[in-house]
Amino acid sequence: MKVITEDPANAETPLDVQRGIITPNDLFFMRNRFSFPEIEAPAWRLSVAGLVEQPVSLSYDDVLSMPSRSFPATLECAGNGRSGMDPTPEGEPWEYGAVSTAEWTGVPLHLVLEAAGLSEGVTAIVAEGRDSGVVSESRGEEPFARALPLDKALHPDTLLAYTMNGEPLPVTHGFPVRLLVPGWYGMASVKWLTSLRAIKGTFDGFFQIDRYIMREQGSDGPPRPVTEMGVRSIITTPRSGAAAHPGTHLVRGYAWSGAAPVTGIEVSTDGGNTWEHAEWTSGQARYAWRSWEFQWTADTPGPVEIQSRARDAAGTEQPKHSNWNDLGYCNNGIQTVQVTVIQ
């Protein structure tokens, strides 16, 4: 893992160690705002309160006994690729490895909300984790908490996840239970979940109104919230800065989108002037990335710029550059890998 900060623990997955669709738990990227909380499963409770007809308190065993679903899903930090923005915004200097894919198992969130009975007029569910810390001088200490719009909270694929790649959630990834909001950037999938609260109107938590919002350069309107992952592809092989001898080489990578499955992938070996279709090496899945490869023939000594771009089933193509914003979120612009062909 490439460590970004040690406490809180933030680390990205080196692109060239990713093999296959599923990322092993010990290589799955980590994004944390605070230190890991200490939670013992027998003492853990999940409260469901707020504007509900019957408040609920669930134990770990209660959650495990409920109907569950399993599927692979890619999680990406909203700041992934921040280092590729010009100028580089504030925040952790992520390169392109703050993204990973796991097989998740959990209880559909809507089952728990239906058991509590939502009152009329509820607009959002506030999910709160056990982790907390000082967020600013004026606001003091707050837990990590996010509001999920009601329609997303009730979606059958939004889970209370307790298993990751067939094993209980590691402490580093939210044990005993985390929220999983597939298709959205990772900040929505609150870890170490302890509370769900049904509300009307808006939520004014720090991580809702001060972070994970987009103030785009040149825009005079209000900031918009960070939600769905943009269509994106990355190159895992070769590494930027590598040298290659003349001949045929495989360019490999992954592509994904929060809006819809990815359906197209192209590669350029001349800095984006011309593009050729690459081949998928994995099947299509609703929430998981797809692997691809491209045969590149290196025949002229000198520097080469290799790029990839993806397209999803909604018709959206990966942009050359993303919209710059002051917190450096949602950079799904095309990645450039620099390779030198040598004799």
N, C-alpha and C positions, 0 to 999 in steps of 0.2 A: 504494500500500500504506500502511496505517496502522502505523507503526513503534511497537512496544511497548518493545523494547530493541535497542540496536545491536550489542553484543557480550556475550553471544551474540546472533545475529540472530533476532529474533522479530517477526513482523509479520502482521497480519490483512488479509484482503481486504475492502475497503469493499463493503457489500452492494449498493449501487446500481450498481456497475460490472460485476457478474456478468451475463453474457448467455449464454443457452443452457445446455446441460447441462455442457459441458466448460469448465473454467477454464484459460485460457492459462498456460503455465509461469511467465511473469513476474508473474502475478497470483495464483499459488497461495500460500496462506498458509504461513508458515514458523514452525516451532517447534524450537528447538535448546537444548540444555543447555550446550553448550560451543562454542568457536570451530570454524570449518570446518577439518577436517583436509586436508592436501595429499596427494593420491594420484594417481599416474600409472598408467594402465591396464596398460602392459607389465610393471610390477613388482608389480602387485596379485596377491594370492593369497587364496583362500578355503579355510581348513582345516576339515575335518570330522573330529572326533576324539572323545575320551571313550569311552563304552561302545559301541564299534563293532568289527566284525570286521576291517575293513581301513580304517585312516585314509586320507583322501583330501585332496589338495591340488589345487584347480582354478584355472586361469588365467582371465583375462577371455575369451580366445578359446574356452576349454573351455566356459564358460557359454553363450556365443553360439551354439555349435554344437549344443547340446542341444535337444530338443523344447520348444516354447514355447506359451504361451497368451496371449490378449489379451482384456481386457474393461474396461469403465468401472467405477470404484469411487470412492466418496466417502470421504475421510479427514477426520476431525474430531479436533481436540485435546480431550483429556479435560477441559481447563479452559475450553473454549468456553462463554461465557455466565457466567463467574465473577462479572463485575461486576453481574449481575442478581440475585445472592444477597444476602440480608439477614440478618445483617450480612455484609459482603464478607469472604470468607476470605483467608488469605495466598496469595501466588502472583501470577503475571502478571495484570494487570487486563484480561483478554480481554472484549470485548463479544460480538458474535454472528458475527464474520467469521473465526474460526479453523476454517474448514471449506471444503473445495474438492473438486472432482471432476476426475479425469484418466482417460485411457485408458492402461492399464498393460500392458506386455508382459514376460513373464519365464518362467523355468523352474519348473514345479511343484516345490516343495521336496521332496516325497516321492521324486522320482526320484533326487535327490542322496543322501538318507538311505538309500534302498534300495541304491544303489551301494556305500555304505560298510558296509551290513549292521548293523542295530541289534541289540545284545545283548539277551538276555531280561531283562525287568524294567525297561527304560528307561521313565521316566515323563514326561520333558520334554526339550526341546532348548533350550539356552542360546544365544541369538544375541548376538554382541558386535560393536559398531561400533568404528571407528578413533578416534572422538572420545573425549576423556577430560578430566578435570579434578578439582579438589578438591571433594568433595561435602560434607564436614563436617570439623571439627577432629579428631574421634576416628577417622574412617575414612580421612582423607587423600584421595589421588587414586584414582579408579576410572574405567574406561571406561563408556560407556553400554551396558548389557547387560540383557537381559530373557529370562526363561524362558517358553517357549511349551509348553502341555500337549501331550502326544504326539498326541492325537486331532486337535488343531487343526494341528499341524505336518504331519501326514500328509494333511490335507484337500486334495483336488486343486486348490482355488482359492487355496491359500497359495503365494505365488510368491517366487522370487528375481528381483526386477524389475530390468530394465536399460534399459527404454525408457519414456518418459513423454510422452504425446501425440505419438507417432511420432518422437521425438528421443531420443538418449542422455540418460540422467538428468543434469540439471544438477548441478553441484557442490553447490548449495544444497539439493538434494533427495536426496543420497546417492550420487552417482557414485563408483565405477562400478556397484555393485550394492547394492540395499537389499532388506530383507524387505518383503513386502506381505501383510498379514493383513486381508483384506476383511471388513467387518462389525464389526471391533473398533476401539476408539479408537486414535489414531495412535501412541501410545507403543509399541505392539506391533510396528509396522513399522520395525524398527531400520534406520537409515541407515548408509552407508559400511561395509557388512558385511564383516568379516574372518574371523570364526570362528563355527562351529557346534559345539556340544559336547553330546553325549548324556549324560544323567545319570539317576540314580535319586534319589527323594526330592525335597527342596525346594532351591531356589536362594536364597542369602542376599545377593544383590547389593543395593546401596542403592536402585536404582530398581525393585526387586521387593518389598522389605519396608518401606522407609521412605517411598516415594513410590508413587503409583498404587494406593493402597489407600483404602477408604472407612470412615471412622469416623463413623457417622451419629449425629446428635444424639439423645440419649435411649436409645441402644443400649448394653447392657452386654456384648454378645458381642464376639468377636474381629473385627477389621476384615476386610472382604471385598475381594478384588482387583477392580480396574477391568478390565473385559473388553469386553463387547458394547456397541455404541452404542445409546442409548435412542431410542425413537421421537420424532421432533422435526420441527417446521416453523419456518421463519423468513419474515419479511416483508422483501422487498427494496425494494419501492415501495408507498407513499410512504415517505420517510425520516421518522424521528421528529423532531418539531419543525416539520414542513412546514405550509404554509398551503394551503388549497384553496378555490376558489370554488364556489358552489352549482352542481350539475350531476352528471353521471355521470363517475366516475373508475375506472380499473383498479387494483386491488390485486394485486400479484404477489409470488411467493415460491417457496420450495422445501420439500420434505419428504422425509424419509428415515428408515430404521430399520436397526439392525444385525441384528435378529432375523429379519426377513422383509420382503418388499417392502411399500411403503406402498400402501394401497388406498382410504383415505378422507381427505378434507381439508375442513374447515369454516372459516368466517370469521365473526367477530362484530364489529359496528361500534358496540356499546353496552357495551364493557367486560366482555363475557362473559355478559351476561344472556340473550341469544338468539343462536342460531347458524344459519347458512345454508350449504348445500353450495357449494363452489367447483368450478371446472372444471380438470381436468388438461390441460396443454398439452404434455406429453411422455409417451411410453410407459413401461411398467413395466420395470424392470431389477432384477436380484437385488441388486446392491450399490451402485447409483448412485441419487442423489436424483432426484426428479421435480419438474418445474416446474408451477405452477398459477397461475390468475388468477381474480379475482372482480370483478364489476361493482358498484360502490358508488355509490349516489345520495346525494349530500350536499345536504340541503334545509334544515337548520336551522343558523343561525350559532352558533358556539361551539365548545368543545373536544370532540373525539371520540377514544375509545380503540378502536383497531383491533387485533384479535387473530386468531391462526389456531391450529388444532389438528389434528393428524394421527392416523391410525389405521393399523396395519399388518395384514398377513394373519394374524398370530398372534393377533389380537384385542386387542392392547394399544393403549390410547389415551394420547396425550400428556397428562401431568398438568398441573393448574393450577400447582402448585408442585412442585419436586423436593425430595428429602430433603437438608436442609442437612448439610454435612460440613466438617470443619476444614481440608481442603485444597482445597475448592471444585471437586470433580470432578462430572462427569455431570449438569450442570444442564440438563435438557431441559424445564424448566417453560415455560409459555406466555409468549411475548414480547408486550409491549404497545407499540404505536406510537401516540404522541400526535400528533394532527393538529388544527389549528384551521380551522374553516370560516369564511370571511370574505365579506362582501358585495362 
